[in-house]
Amino acid sequence: MKHQLLALLLGSLLLLGLPAACADTPTMTVLMYMCGTDLQSDCVNDLYEMCAADIPDNVTVVVQAGGASQWDDSRLRANHINRFTIADYDFSDVEVCAWQSMGAQNTLEDYLTWATSTYPADRYMLIFWNHGGGSTSGVCFDETADYDGLTIHEINDALYNFTEANPDFHLDLIGFDACLMATYEAAAHMQYYADFMVASEELEPSLGWNYAWLNALGENPALDAQGIGVAVFRGEDDLAPQAVHQPALPGDAELGGEGGVDVCNDLQGHGFVAHIINLCRSLRLCPRSGSRSTAARHRSWAGRRRRCRPEA
């Protein structure tokens, strides 16, 4: 009888200990800001790739999809903002909101406020999806708003305002699934809000990243930001090799540090030159020891950047 009681007590202790063990793995919210435009079919395919991934319970993928006059998936409404999560291998909690320009700073701020309050987490990453025009024109060109796009300075200002209102908010990683966004200017701004930036110096294929990289979080829910960046590139291994481009910046350029980036170019499985930039250590022009208000001084440039519709 004593042995039975002891076994029952040990079993109870083990059961009580399970939640504590699960709590050791930090929660993460992956913020997907996806502007469809003329790439909406590729956007939908990437959403299906996310649905096919084994996403662990501690990770929530939160999508805002807009900027398109049509969608190949009937659950997404054209000329509206669509918000939902990726859960149980499908779209979940789909919410259709009134039209907003995906190229407007206040739309990004509104999304960050909604997503982080509805799906709070210990860790965050933010990914922009669409055309990219580099330092000159930015990213996410909304075809329902005369191709209005988010400039680097508008992204900076949105993140600045949001972090001022939410001082504990910080991004493990910020990504640009778009062409031409691995520029010094982008990194110089993003260093105040994220530890790592994943972006391409060159043109991306229209289908963008392979979101099978989310499986890496299923295999290791506590994977760090640099490990996630590596997984992004490993997820591209099944893409046919395309033309190899030389990087615009040499390895010892002003992105700084030995080798310039922590994980350098992977040219074999990609049609573009991509970098995982350690924003904590790589930049020389704007050291992180400065205040975030340093980034705000870049606001005076915002009106001087020409927005243009990118080539398809």
C-alpha positions in Angstrom: 0.0 0.0 0.0 2.8 2.4 0.9 4.5 1.6 -2.5 1.2 2.4 -4.3 0.8 5.7 -2.4 4.5 6.6 -3.1 4.0 5.9 -6.8 0.8 8.0 -6.9 2.6 10.9 -5.1 5.5 10.7 -7.5 3.2 10.7 -10.5 1.3 13.7 -9.2 4.6 15.6 -8.7 5.6 14.8 -12.3 2.3 16.0 -13.6 2.5 19.2 -11.6 6.0 19.7 -12.9 5.0 19.6 -16.6 3.6 23.1 -16.9 6.8 24.5 -15.3 8.9 22.6 -17.8 6.8 23.9 -20.8 7.1 27.4 -19.4 10.9 27.3 -19.8 10.5 27.7 -23.5 9.8 31.4 -24.3 6.8 32.2 -26.5 7.3 33.8 -29.8 5.0 35.8 -32.1 6.0 36.0 -35.8 4.6 39.2 -37.3 4.0 38.8 -41.0 3.2 42.1 -42.8 2.2 40.9 -46.3 1.3 43.3 -49.2 -0.1 41.3 -52.1 -0.2 43.6 -55.1 0.7 41.9 -58.4 2.5 39.2 -56.4 -0.7 38.1 -54.5 -0.6 34.6 -56.0 2.9 34.1 -54.7 1.8 35.6 -51.4 -1.0 33.0 -51.1 1.5 30.2 -52.0 3.8 31.4 -49.2 0.8 31.4 -46.8 0.2 27.8 -47.8 3.8 27.0 -47.1 3.3 28.4 -43.6 0.2 26.2 -43.2 2.3 23.1 -44.1 4.9 23.8 -41.5 5.0 22.1 -38.1 4.7 25.2 -35.9 5.1 24.5 -32.2 2.6 25.6 -29.5 4.9 28.3 -28.2 5.0 30.1 -31.6 2.2 32.1 -33.1 2.3 33.3 -36.7 0.2 36.4 -37.1 -0.6 37.7 -40.6 -1.8 41.0 -42.0 -2.5 40.6 -45.7 -3.7 43.6 -47.8 -2.7 45.8 -50.6 -4.3 43.6 -53.4 -7.3 44.1 -55.7 -7.8 40.4 -55.9 -6.7 37.2 -54.0 -6.4 33.6 -55.2 -7.8 32.4 -51.9 -11.5 33.2 -51.3 -11.0 33.6 -47.6 -9.0 36.8 -48.3 -11.1 39.8 -49.3 -9.7 42.2 -51.9 -9.4 45.9 -51.1 -9.5 45.1 -47.4 -7.1 44.3 -44.6 -7.1 40.6 -43.7 -5.9 39.5 -40.3 -5.4 35.9 -39.1 -3.1 33.4 -37.6 -1.6 30.2 -39.0 -2.7 27.3 -36.7 -3.4 23.6 -37.1 -2.1 23.7 -40.7 -4.7 26.4 -41.8 -5.8 30.0 -41.6 -7.4 30.6 -38.1 -9.4 33.4 -36.6 -9.7 35.3 -39.9 -10.8 38.9 -39.4 -11.6 41.2 -42.3 -11.0 44.9 -41.5 -11.7 48.1 -43.4 -9.3 49.2 -46.1 -6.0 50.8 -45.2 -3.0 51.4 -47.3 -0.3 48.8 -46.5 2.2 51.5 -47.5 1.2 53.9 -44.7 3.1 54.3 -41.5 0.0 54.4 -39.4 -1.2 51.1 -40.9 2.0 49.4 -39.7 1.7 51.0 -36.2 -1.9 49.8 -36.0 -0.9 46.3 -36.9 1.9 46.2 -34.4 -0.5 47.4 -31.7 -3.2 44.9 -32.5 -0.9 41.9 -33.0 1.2 42.3 -29.9 -1.8 43.0 -27.7 -3.8 40.1 -29.0 -0.9 37.7 -29.2 1.6 38.9 -26.6 4.9 36.9 -26.4 8.3 36.8 -24.9 10.0 37.1 -28.3 9.0 38.8 -31.6 10.1 38.8 -35.2 8.7 41.0 -37.9 8.8 40.2 -41.7 7.8 42.5 -44.5 6.6 40.7 -47.7 6.3 42.3 -51.2 8.3 44.2 -53.7 11.4 46.0 -52.4 13.1 49.1 -53.8 16.0 49.5 -51.4 17.0 52.7 -49.7 15.3 54.9 -52.3 11.7 53.6 -52.3 11.4 51.1 -49.5 9.0 48.1 -49.4 5.3 47.1 -49.6 3.8 49.0 -52.5 0.0 48.9 -52.2 -1.8 48.6 -55.6 -5.0 49.8 -54.0 -3.4 53.0 -52.8 -1.6 54.2 -56.0 1.4 52.0 -55.1 2.1 53.9 -51.9 5.0 52.2 -50.2 6.7 52.1 -46.8 10.0 54.0 -46.9 12.8 53.0 -44.5 12.1 56.2 -42.6 8.4 55.4 -42.2 9.3 51.9 -40.9 11.8 53.5 -38.6 9.2 56.1 -37.4 6.5 53.4 -36.9 8.9 51.3 -34.8 10.2 54.3 -32.9 6.7 55.4 -32.0 5.7 51.9 -31.0 8.7 51.2 -28.9 8.3 54.6 -27.1 4.8 53.5 -26.2 5.9 50.0 -25.4 9.5 50.2 -24.0 9.7 46.4 -23.4 9.1 45.6 -27.0 12.1 44.4 -29.0 12.6 42.3 -32.1 14.8 39.3 -32.2 14.9 39.5 -35.9 13.5 41.8 -38.7 13.2 40.4 -42.2 12.5 41.8 -45.6 11.2 39.1 -48.0 11.6 41.6 -50.8 14.2 42.6 -53.3 17.1 45.0 -52.6 16.5 45.7 -48.9 19.9 44.6 -47.5 21.3 48.2 -47.6 23.4 50.1 -45.1 20.6 52.6 -44.6 18.1 49.9 -43.7 20.5 48.3 -41.3 21.4 51.6 -39.7 17.8 52.3 -38.9 16.8 48.8 -37.9 19.7 48.3 -35.4 17.6 50.2 -32.8 14.8 47.7 -32.8 16.2 44.3 -33.7 19.2 42.1 -33.0 19.4 40.6 -36.5 18.2 41.6 -40.0 17.6 39.2 -42.9 17.4 40.7 -46.3 18.6 40.5 -49.9 21.1 42.8 -51.6 19.9 41.6 -55.0 16.7 40.6 -56.7 14.6 37.8 -55.2 12.5 35.4 -57.3 8.8 36.3 -57.1 8.0 33.4 -54.8 10.4 34.8 -52.2 11.5 32.8 -49.2 10.6 29.2 -48.7 8.6 29.2 -45.4 9.6 25.6 -44.7 12.1 27.4 -42.4 9.3 27.5 -39.8 9.9 23.8 -39.4 13.1 24.7 -37.7 11.1 26.2 -34.8 9.1 23.0 -34.6 12.4 21.0 -34.2 13.8 23.6 -31.7 11.2 25.9 -30.3 13.9 27.9 -28.4 16.0 28.5 -31.6 17.8 31.8 -31.3 17.5 34.7 -33.9 20.7 33.8 -35.8 19.6 30.2 -36.0 16.3 31.3 -37.4 18.1 33.4 -40.0 20.2 30.3 -41.0 17.0 28.3 -41.3 15.6 30.8 -43.7 18.4 30.1 -46.1 18.4 26.4 -45.6 14.7 26.4 -46.5 15.7 27.6 -49.9 17.7 24.4 -50.8 15.0 23.0 -53.0 14.9 26.1 -55.3 16.7 25.7 -58.6 19.9 27.6 -58.7 19.7 30.8 -60.6 22.2 33.4 -61.8 24.8 34.1 -59.2 25.3 37.8 -58.5 28.3 39.4 -56.8 27.4 41.3 -53.6 27.2 45.0 -53.9 29.2 45.3 -50.7 32.5 43.4 -50.1 32.8 41.4 -47.0 34.8 44.0 -45.2 32.6 46.9 -46.2 31.1 49.4 -43.7 28.5 46.9 -42.5 31.5 46.2 -40.4 33.2 43.6 -38.2 35.3 40.8 -39.5 33.7 39.4 -42.6 31.0 42.1 -42.6 28.2 39.8 -41.7 27.8 36.9 -39.3 26.4 34.5 -41.8 27.6 35.3 -45.3 26.2 34.7 -48.7 24.6 31.4 -49.6 24.8 31.5 -53.4 24.2 27.9 -54.2 20.5 27.6 -53.5 19.5 31.2 -54.1 19.0 33.5 -57.0 19.9 36.4 -54.8 22.6 37.6 -52.5 21.2 37.4 -48.9 22.7 38.4 -45.6 22.0 37.8 -42.0 23.3 41.0 -40.4 24.1 41.1 -36.7 22.8 44.6 -35.9 24.2 44.5 -32.4 27.8 44.3 -33.6 28.1 45.0 -37.3 27.4 48.7 -37.7 30.0 51.4 -37.2 28.1 54.5 -38.3 25.3 54.4 -35.7 26.6 52.4 -32.6 23.8 50.8 -30.5 25.3 52.6 -27.4 23.4 55.7 -28.6 19.7 56.4 -27.8 16.9 55.3 -30.0 16.2 59.0 -30.5 19.3 59.0 -32.7 17.3 57.1 -35.2 14.5 59.6 -35.0 16.8 62.3 -36.4 16.7 60.5 -39.7 13.0 61.6 -39.9 14.1 64.9 -41.6 15.1 62.8 -44.6 11.7 61.2 -45.1 10.2 63.8 -47.4 13.2 63.8 -49.7 13.0 60.2 -50.8 11.2 59.5 -54.1 8.6 56.8 -53.9 8.2 54.8 -57.1 6.4 51.7 -58.3 8.9 48.9 -58.6 9.3 46.9 -61.7 7.4 43.6 -61.7 
